Amino acid sequence: MKLAVSTLGMPGEGLDRAIEVATEHGCQGLELRLHPDTGVHRDLDPDERRSVRARVEDAGLEIAALAGYTRVCEPGPDGPVVGQLLGDLELAADLGAPGVRVFPRGEDATVGARRLKAVSGTAGDLGLKVLVETHDLMPTGAAVAGLLDEAACPGTTGALWDLLHPWRNGESPADTFAALGSWLAYVQVKDAVSAEDKTPVPMGAGSVPLDECGELLGEAGYDGWVSLEWERTWYPDVAPVEEILPGAATWVRRFGKAAR
């Protein structure tokens, strides 16, 4: 397993500080949140894109993924959704990222599948994947796998398993892992107070079944990215991400051994 840290945990601190935090705490990569506040978004011009890529690479890091906010299943016309996703994919290619995270934000798998198919040619040409997160109206592995099965684009789509959301919606880690199967392409790790209270807490201090999740990934030989998504942007009173990263690194070392 390779450890990344999401810039969601460093609100207002900028890319250079995110790079510093990642390198100081043994991360191999950064998950870059796409938002004007972070300085990384699809409106960057070519010089700005080259600068972002160079700064990350010069620090010896990789970009694990771009955390985009396109809503692939949201009701409405396809054009704007497809356009946003194509823009994010082009940005990912310019920055050297392997994929782009998207949210469902709708329950109609047919709508989402149609949009994923619409960008599959571009994604394939660029060598990228669209990563559908277990989130919002499709929080379980079963729901996301159903969407990806319908899209039927295995080379250009994958599942992002956020360890919190399927569990808090009543799906066990074993069931999530089994449902995602070969679609699993990326993992976001975090802990929280409880299924009802999503307030972030240090790894192992909350209720998310992190050991069970880690054992499933390790026994299966998962060797992809694991990103610490410390949601300080939404919970500004929690501890700085620097205090949480050591626990995430320990978790990755512990359960990543079986994947080596």
C-alpha positions in Angstrom: 0.0 0.0 0.0 1.1 3.5 -0.7 0.2 6.4 1.7 -1.2 9.7 0.5 -2.7 12.6 2.4 -5.6 14.6 1.1 -5.3 18.4 1.0 -8.8 18.5 2.5 -7.0 18.2 5.8 -5.0 21.4 5.3 -7.5 24.2 4.6 -6.0 27.4 3.4 -2.4 26.2 3.7 -1.6 25.9 0.0 0.2 23.3 -2.1 3.7 24.0 -0.8 2.7 23.4 2.8 0.8 20.2 1.7 4.0 19.0 0.0 6.0 19.8 3.2 3.6 17.9 5.4 3.5 14.9 3.1 7.3 14.6 2.8 7.8 15.1 6.6 5.5 12.3 7.5 6.6 9.6 5.1 3.8 9.9 2.5 4.4 8.8 -1.1 1.7 11.0 -2.5 -0.8 13.7 -2.3 -4.6 13.6 -3.0 -5.3 17.0 -4.4 -8.7 18.5 -3.7 -10.0 20.4 -6.7 -11.1 23.8 -5.4 -10.0 27.4 -5.9 -9.1 27.5 -2.2 -6.4 24.9 -2.7 -4.9 26.4 -5.8 -5.6 23.3 -7.9 -8.6 23.4 -10.2 -9.6 22.9 -13.8 -9.2 26.6 -14.6 -5.4 26.6 -14.2 -3.6 27.7 -17.2 -0.8 25.6 -18.8 2.0 27.4 -16.9 0.2 26.9 -13.6 -0.4 23.2 -14.4 3.3 22.7 -15.1 4.2 24.4 -11.9 1.9 22.2 -9.8 3.3 19.1 -11.4 6.9 20.1 -11.1 6.6 21.1 -7.4 5.1 17.8 -6.5 7.6 15.7 -8.6 10.6 17.7 -7.4 9.6 16.8 -3.8 9.8 13.1 -4.7 6.0 12.7 -4.4 3.3 11.4 -6.7 -0.3 12.8 -7.1 -2.4 9.8 -6.0 -5.6 11.3 -7.4 -7.5 14.5 -8.0 -10.5 14.8 -5.6 -13.1 16.3 -7.9 -16.7 17.2 -7.2 -18.4 16.1 -10.4 -21.8 14.5 -9.6 -22.1 11.7 -12.1 -25.7 10.5 -11.2 -27.2 13.9 -10.4 -30.5 14.6 -12.2 -30.3 17.0 -15.1 -28.8 17.2 -18.5 -25.7 15.2 -19.3 -23.8 18.0 -21.0 -22.6 20.0 -18.0 -21.7 16.9 -16.0 -19.7 15.3 -18.9 -18.0 18.7 -19.6 -16.9 19.0 -16.0 -15.5 15.5 -15.9 -13.7 15.9 -19.2 -12.1 19.1 -17.8 -11.0 17.3 -14.7 -9.6 14.4 -16.7 -7.5 16.8 -18.9 -6.2 18.4 -15.7 -5.3 15.0 -14.3 -3.3 14.2 -17.4 -1.5 17.5 -17.3 -0.6 17.0 -13.6 0.4 13.4 -13.9 -2.4 12.1 -11.7 -3.8 8.6 -12.5 -7.4 9.3 -11.8 -10.2 11.7 -10.7 -12.6 11.1 -7.8 -16.3 11.8 -8.5 -19.4 11.6 -6.3 -22.7 9.9 -7.2 -25.2 12.6 -5.8 -28.0 10.7 -7.4 -29.6 7.3 -7.3 -30.1 6.6 -11.0 -27.3 4.2 -12.1 -28.4 4.4 -15.7 -27.8 8.2 -15.7 -24.4 7.8 -14.1 -23.4 4.9 -16.4 -24.3 6.8 -19.5 -22.0 9.7 -18.4 -19.2 7.4 -17.5 -19.4 5.8 -20.9 -19.4 9.2 -22.5 -15.9 10.0 -21.1 -14.5 6.5 -21.3 -12.8 7.2 -24.7 -11.0 10.3 -23.4 -10.1 8.6 -20.2 -8.7 5.6 -22.1 -6.7 7.8 -24.4 -5.2 9.6 -21.4 -4.6 6.4 -19.4 -6.8 7.6 -16.6 -9.6 6.3 -14.4 -12.7 7.9 -13.0 -13.0 6.8 -9.3 -16.6 6.7 -8.0 -16.6 7.2 -4.2 -18.9 5.2 -1.9 -20.7 8.4 -0.8 -23.9 10.3 -0.5 -26.8 8.6 -2.3 -24.7 5.6 -3.2 -22.8 5.1 0.0 -22.4 1.3 -0.1 -20.1 -1.0 -2.1 -23.2 -2.7 -3.6 -24.5 0.6 -4.9 -21.3 1.7 -6.5 -20.5 -1.7 -7.9 -24.0 -1.7 -9.5 -23.2 1.6 -11.2 -19.9 0.4 -12.4 -21.3 -2.9 -13.6 -23.9 -1.0 -15.7 -21.3 1.4 -17.1 -19.1 -1.6 -18.1 -15.9 0.4 -18.6 -13.4 -1.6 -16.5 -10.4 0.1 -18.1 -11.5 3.6 -17.3 -13.6 3.4 -14.1 -13.0 2.1 -10.6 -14.4 2.3 -7.1 -13.0 4.5 -4.3 -13.8 2.8 -1.0 -14.2 5.5 1.7 -14.1 3.2 4.8 -16.5 5.4 6.7 -19.6 5.6 4.5 -20.6 2.0 3.7 -20.1 1.0 7.4 -22.2 3.9 8.7 -24.9 2.9 6.3 -25.1 -0.6 7.6 -22.8 -2.5 5.1 -20.1 -4.5 6.8 -16.5 -4.1 5.6 -16.5 -7.7 4.3 -19.7 -7.1 2.3 -18.3 -3.8 0.9 -15.0 -5.5 -0.1 -16.8 -8.4 -1.7 -19.2 -6.1 -3.6 -16.5 -3.9 -5.0 -14.4 -6.9 -6.0 -12.2 -6.1 -9.0 -13.6 -2.6 -9.2 -11.6 -1.5 -6.1 -9.0 1.0 -7.2 -8.5 3.4 -4.3 -9.0 3.7 -0.6 -9.7 6.6 1.7 -9.0 5.9 5.4 -10.4 7.9 8.4 -11.9 7.3 11.8 -15.0 9.0 13.3 -16.8 9.2 16.6 -19.7 6.9 15.5 -22.0 5.9 12.7 -24.2 8.8 13.7 -21.5 11.4 14.5 -19.0 11.8 11.7 -16.7 14.1 13.6 -13.1 13.0 12.7 -10.9 11.5 15.5 -7.4 10.0 15.4 -7.0 6.6 13.9 -8.1 3.9 16.3 -9.9 6.4 18.6 -13.3 6.1 17.0 -15.7 3.5 15.9 -14.9 2.8 12.2 -13.8 -0.9 12.0 -10.3 0.0 10.7 -8.7 -3.3 11.7 -11.3 -5.3 9.8 -10.9 -3.2 6.8 -7.1 -3.4 6.9 -7.2 -7.1 7.3 -9.4 -7.5 4.2 -7.1 -5.3 2.1 -3.9 -6.9 3.4 -5.1 -10.5 2.9 -6.1 -9.7 -0.6 -2.8 -8.2 -1.4 -4.1 -4.7 -2.1 -1.1 -2.6 -3.1 -2.8 0.6 -4.3 -3.2 4.0 -2.8 -4.5 4.7 0.7 -5.3 8.3 1.4 -5.8 9.8 4.8 -8.9 12.0 4.3 -8.8 14.2 7.4 -11.7 16.5 7.0 -10.5 19.5 8.8 -12.0 21.7 6.0 -15.4 20.7 7.4 -14.4 20.3 11.0 -12.0 23.2 11.7 -11.7 22.5 15.4 -10.1 19.1 15.1 -6.4 18.6 15.4 -4.0 19.4 12.6 -3.4 16.7 10.1 0.2 16.4 11.2 -1.0 14.9 14.4 -3.1 12.3 12.6 -0.7 11.2 9.9 1.5 9.0 12.1 -1.5 6.8 13.0 -2.3 6.5 9.3 1.3 5.6 8.4 1.2 2.9 11.1 -2.0 1.5 9.8 -0.6 1.3 6.2 2.6 -0.4 7.4 0.7 -2.9 9.5 -1.8 -4.0 6.9 0.4 -3.4 3.9 2.9 -6.0 4.8 0.7 -8.7 3.3 0.6 -6.8 0.0 4.3 -6.8 -0.5 
